């Protein structure tokens, strides 16, 4: 059961911030988007006692923020309310707010106190339980890539990189790791760093990535998967909000430009035992002859499980129509189930590191993925691999894009079919949520397919 906000924690926070006038209660939905309510200071006690009532259907909205008509939730069941309570450890100030405002994440429970089946925080907590029953604690860190874009589209309706006030031209070159690019956006990035510090979101590295106006900011690791994802969704909100103050759009869209790299959500994962030891590191420090690192057999087994479950996981890692435009050759987005050491062309990368920091970097998810669901799917694969001691096969040396996708579904409809047919995630997510996610995304896919894009006219109007 997830820990709730307590009266001592709330009192200490308000004593430290007596200027607070309002608090925003935030609930992550199926798409990882934060929904909720703004409460006046007088309503704070509700977060601790009776909870704040919200419709259970808000967790199951489609990408447009509407009820999926294929689901029996929303108007179909009368759209009942349930209580949302504040989550422990998530109370912080909102530096960009117009008046002194705090925020807190929340989780929904039923009338008897049982978790609401569609709350992603509860889903991830349940997904971690089988590993915890083995005496293992997941340690996770999340890296998020995003673009800084102009709020105005081009004449042909395409996105454009943002031009900051002191720049005379719009960035157009790909200058990976360019400190000039970091400098061009220095004021905005500095405000992001300051807001992270104010909210206790520990981010340690900022990198100019493979697209104009594209950046990656790394959140530090934490030995609590739910907390790692709490940080990720709050970080996305923070970046978008700070960017808005600067008159630009921070987009976590998976593929805003066809000609440039997409944006990913990379999850770094290790497991520690009850003695605090990283089980992915060989206990005697023996060097694996293939990897050149002191890896334990359990790291191989974890990778084997992730390879086995990747096909049914793609619908979670790539939740939207645009997500699948990211999967292209030589794009630094994976297109198969390959694994390897210090290789950015694979799906499952082992970064070179000290034994204590040996970990798997899961690179399949786009920045538009719900981090709770993505990490839940990853934990399911790791548990499956460990319990069944799955051999991952040989690692990839060189360019993994030269290998075929194999069983990996890289189109939305095929990914949803693989998700529907899979058994492992159905057990992890729960049959009820598995069916709801499938139904919502099938609805989303049908709605998107019904829209005629501009290139249909360019390709077919005069030629067929």
VEXTOR-937539 format. One record per residue (C-alpha): residue in one letter; y, z negated, x negated. Coordinates in steps of 0.5 Angstrom, whole numbers, padded with zeros to 4 digits, always signed. Example, Ala and Ser with C-alpha at 12.3 -4.5 7.8 and 13.67 -1.06 7.14 Angstrom:
BEGIN
A-0009-0016-0025S-0002-0014-0027
//
This chain:
BEGIN
X+0000+0000+0000X+0007+0002-0003X+0012-0004-0004X+0017-0005+0001X+0025-0007-0001X+0025-0014-0001X+0031-0019+0001X+0032-0022-0006X+0032-0014-0009X+0037-0012-0004X+0042-0019-0004X+0042-0018-0012X+0044-0011-0011X+0050-0012-0006X+0052-0018-0010X+0053-0013-0016X+0056-0008-0012X+0060-0011-0007X+0064-0005-0005X+0058-0002-0002X+0060+0001+0005X+0054+0005+0007X+0047+0006+0005X+0043+0013+0006X+0036+0012+0007X+0032+0018+0005X+0025+0021+0007X+0022+0026+0003X+0019+0032+0008X+0013+0037+0007X+0018+0041+0002X+0020+0035-0002X+0027+0036+0002X+0030+0029+0003X+0032+0028+0010X+0034+0021+0013X+0040+0017+0016X+0047+0014+0013X+0047+0007+0015X+0053+0002+0015X+0053-0004+0011X+0052-0008+0017X+0045-0005+0019X+0042-0006+0012X+0038-0012+0014X+0034-0007+0018X+0031-0004+0012X+0028-0010+0011X+0026-0013+0018X+0024-0008+0023X+0025-0001+0019X+0030+0005+0021X+0027+0009+0027X+0026+0016+0025X+0021+0022+0028X+0015+0023+0025X+0016+0030+0025X+0021+0030+0020X+0016+0030+0015X+0012+0036+0018X+0018+0041+0018X+0018+0048+0016X+0022+0051+0010X+0028+0052+0015X+0028+0045+0017X+0025+0047+0024X+0018+0045+0028X+0013+0049+0026X+0010+0052+0033X+0003+0052+0030X+0003+0044+0030X+0002+0039+0035X+0008+0035+0033X+0015+0035+0035X+0016+0037+0042X+0009+0038+0043X+0007+0030+0042X+0014+0028+0045X+0017+0027+0038X+0016+0020+0038X+0019+0015+0033X+0016+0011+0028X+0019+0006+0023X+0022+0007+0016X+0023+0002+0011X+0026+0002+0004X+0022+0003-0002X+0022-0003-0007X+0026+0000-0014X+0029+0006-0011X+0036+0002-0009X+0042+0005-0013X+0049+0008-0012X+0051+0015-0010X+0056+0016-0016X+0059+0023-0012X+0060+0020-0005X+0067+0020-0003X+0066+0012-0001X+0062+0007-0004X+0055+0009-0002X+0048+0007-0004X+0042+0010-0003X+0034+0008-0002X+0028+0012-0001X+0024+0010+0005X+0017+0011+0007X+0014+0011+0015X+0009+0007+0018X+0006+0006+0025X+0007+0001+0030X+0001-0003+0027X+0004-0002+0020X-0001+0003+0017X+0002+0009+0013X+0004+0015+0017X-0001+0020+0015X+0005+0026+0013X+0009+0021+0009X+0008+0025+0002X+0009+0018-0002X+0003+0015+0002X-0001+0021+0000X+0000+0021-0007X-0001+0013-0007X-0008+0015-0004X-0009+0020-0009X-0008+0016-0015X-0013+0010-0012X-0020+0013-0014X-0017+0014-0021X-0015+0007-0021X-0021+0004-0018X-0024+0007-0025X-0019+0002-0028X-0015+0008-0030X-0007+0009-0029X-0004+0015-0029X+0002+0016-0033X+0007+0022-0031X+0013+0025-0033X+0016+0031-0030X+0020+0037-0033X+0025+0041-0028X+0028+0047-0029X+0034+0050-0025X+0039+0055-0025X+0047+0054-0024X+0049+0060-0019X+0055+0062-0016X+0056+0060-0009X+0058+0067-0007X+0052+0072-0007X+0054+0079-0010X+0056+0085-0006X+0048+0087-0005X+0046+0080-0003X+0043+0078-0010X+0044+0071-0013X+0049+0071-0019X+0050+0066-0025X+0055+0061-0024X+0062+0062-0028X+0065+0055-0030X+0073+0054-0030X+0074+0055-0037X+0069+0061-0038X+0072+0068-0037X+0066+0072-0036X+0060+0071-0032X+0054+0069-0037X+0049+0075-0037X+0045+0074-0043X+0038+0070-0044X+0040+0065-0050X+0034+0060-0050X+0036+0054-0053X+0043+0056-0054X+0048+0050-0056X+0053+0055-0054X+0050+0055-0047X+0050+0048-0046X+0057+0047-0049X+0059+0052-0043X+0057+0048-0038X+0058+0041-0042X+0063+0038-0036X+0058+0039-0031X+0052+0037-0035X+0056+0031-0038X+0057+0029-0030X+0049+0030-0029X+0048+0025-0035X+0053+0020-0033X+0050+0020-0025X+0043+0019-0028X+0045+0013-0032X+0048+0010-0026X+0042+0011-0022X+0037+0009-0027X+0034+0016-0028X+0032+0016-0035X+0033+0024-0037X+0032+0025-0045X+0033+0032-0046X+0037+0038-0044X+0035+0045-0046X+0038+0052-0044X+0032+0056-0042X+0030+0063-0041X+0035+0065-0036X+0043+0066-0036X+0045+0059-0033X+0038+0056-0033X+0037+0049-0036X+0031+0044-0036X+0032+0037-0036X+0026+0032-0038X+0025+0026-0034X+0022+0020-0038X+0014+0018-0037X+0013+0012-0032X+0006+0009-0031X+0007+0010-0024X+0006+0017-0020X+0010+0015-0014X+0015+0013-0018X+0015+0019-0023X+0016+0023-0016X+0021+0019-0013X+0025+0020-0020X+0024+0028-0019X+0026+0028-0012X+0032+0024-0013X+0034+0028-0019X+0034+0034-0015X+0039+0031-0010X+0043+0029-0016X+0044+0035-0020X+0045+0039-0013X+0050+0034-0011X+0054+0034-0018X+0054+0042-0018X+0057+0042-0011X+0063+0038-0014X+0064+0043-0019X+0064+0048-0014X+0057+0051-0016X+0050+0051-0013X+0044+0048-0017X+0038+0052-0015X+0031+0050-0016X+0029+0056-0012X+0022+0059-0016X+0025+0066-0018X+0032+0067-0016X+0032+0073-0021X+0027+0079-0022X+0029+0080-0029X+0029+0073-0031X+0025+0067-0032X+0023+0063-0026X+0024+0056-0025X+0018+0051-0026X+0016+0044-0025X+0012+0042-0031X+0008+0035-0030X+0006+0032-0036X+0000+0027-0035X-0004+0022-0039X-0009+0016-0037X-0009+0009-0039X-0015+0004-0039X-0014-0003-0037X-0013-0005-0045X-0007+0000-0045X-0011+0006-0049X-0010+0013-0047X-0017+0015-0045X-0015+0023-0047X-0015+0020-0055X-0021+0020-0059X-0022+0012-0060X-0024+0013-0067X-0019+0019-0068X-0024+0024-0070X-0021+0031-0070X-0024+0036-0065X-0025+0042-0069X-0023+0047-0064X-0017+0044-0062X-0015+0041-0068X-0013+0034-0065X-0016+0028-0064X-0018+0029-0057X-0023+0025-0053X-0029+0029-0048X-0025+0026-0042X-0019+0030-0044X-0024+0036-0043X-0027+0034-0037X-0020+0033-0034X-0018+0040-0036X-0025+0042-0033X-0023+0039-0026X-0016+0042-0026X-0019+0049-0027X-0024+0048-0022X-0019+0046-0017X-0013+0050-0019X-0015+0056-0014X-0014+0051-0008X-0008+0048-0011X-0004+0054-0011X-0001+0054-0004X+0002+0047-0006X+0004+0049-0013X+0007+0055-0010X+0009+0053-0003X+0014+0059-0001X+0014+0066+0000X+0019+0066-0006X+0014+0062-0010X+0010+0068-0012X+0015+0072-0015X+0015+0067-0021X+0007+0069-0022X+0008+0075-0027X+0006+0077-0034X+0010+0075-0040X+0014+0070-0036X+0012+0064-0038X+0009+0062-0031X+0002+0062-0031X-0003+0067-0028X-0010+0065-0029X-0013+0058-0031X-0013+0058-0038X-0012+0052-0042X-0010+0051-0050X-0006+0047-0055X+0001+0048-0056X+0001+0055-0052X+0006+0056-0047X+0002+0062-0044X-0003+0058-0041X-0003+0054-0034X-0006+0047-0038X-0003+0046-0044X-0004+0040-0049X+0002+0039-0053X+0002+0037-0060X+0003+0030-0061X+0001+0023-0063X-0006+0020-0060X-0002+0015-0056X+0002+0021-0053X-0004+0026-0052X-0003+0029-0045X-0004+0035-0041X+0002+0039-0039X+0000+0042-0032X+0005+0049-0031X+0003+0052-0025X+0008+0049-0020X+0015+0052-0019X+0021+0048-0018X+0021+0049-0011X+0014+0045-0010X+0014+0038-0007X+0013+0034-0013X+0009+0028-0009X+0004+0034-0007X+0003+0037-0013X+0002+0031-0017X-0003+0029-0012X-0007+0035-0013X-0007+0034-0020X-0010+0027-0020X-0015+0030-0015X-0017+0035-0020X-0017+0030-0026X-0021+0025-0022X-0026+0031-0020X-0027+0033-0027X-0028+0026-0030X-0033+0024-0025X-0037+0031-0025X-0036+0031-0033X-0034+0039-0032X-0034+0043-0038X-0027+0047-0038X-0030+0053-0043X-0027+0055-0049X-0019+0054-0050X-0014+0060-0050X-0012+0062-0057X-0006+0067-0057X-0003+0071-0051X-0007+0068-0044X-0003+0074-0040X-0008+0079-0043X-0013+0075-0039X-0014+0077-0032X-0013+0072-0026X-0020+0071-0024X-0021+0067-0018X-0013+0065-0018X-0010+0067-0012X-0003+0069-0013X-0001+0072-0007X+0001+0067-0001X-0004+0069+0004X-0009+0069-0001X-0007+0062-0003X-0007+0059+0004X-0014+0062+0005X-0016+0059-0002X-0013+0052+0001X-0016+0053+0007X-0023+0054+0004X-0023+0048-0001X-0026+0042+0000X-0023+0037-0006X-0016+0037-0003X-0018+0036+0004X-0021+0030+0002X-0015+0028-0002X-0010+0030+0002X-0014+0027+0009X-0016+0032+0014X-0011+0031+0018X-0005+0033+0013X-0009+0038+0010X-0009+0042+0017X-0002+0040+0018X+0000+0043+0012X-0004+0049+0013X-0001+0050+0020X+0006+0049+0017X+0005+0054+0012X+0002+0059+0016X+0007+0059+0021X+0012+0060+0015X+0009+0066+0012X+0009+0069+0019X+0016+0068+0020X+0018+0071+0013X+0013+0077+0014X+0017+0078+0021X+0024+0079+0017X+0025+0086+0015X+0028+0086+0008X+0033+0091+0005X+0028+0094+0000X+0024+0096+0006X+0029+0101+0008X+0031+0103+0001X+0023+0105+0000X+0021+0108+0007X+0027+0110+0011X+0027+0117+0009X+0021+0118+0005X+0015+0116+0010
//
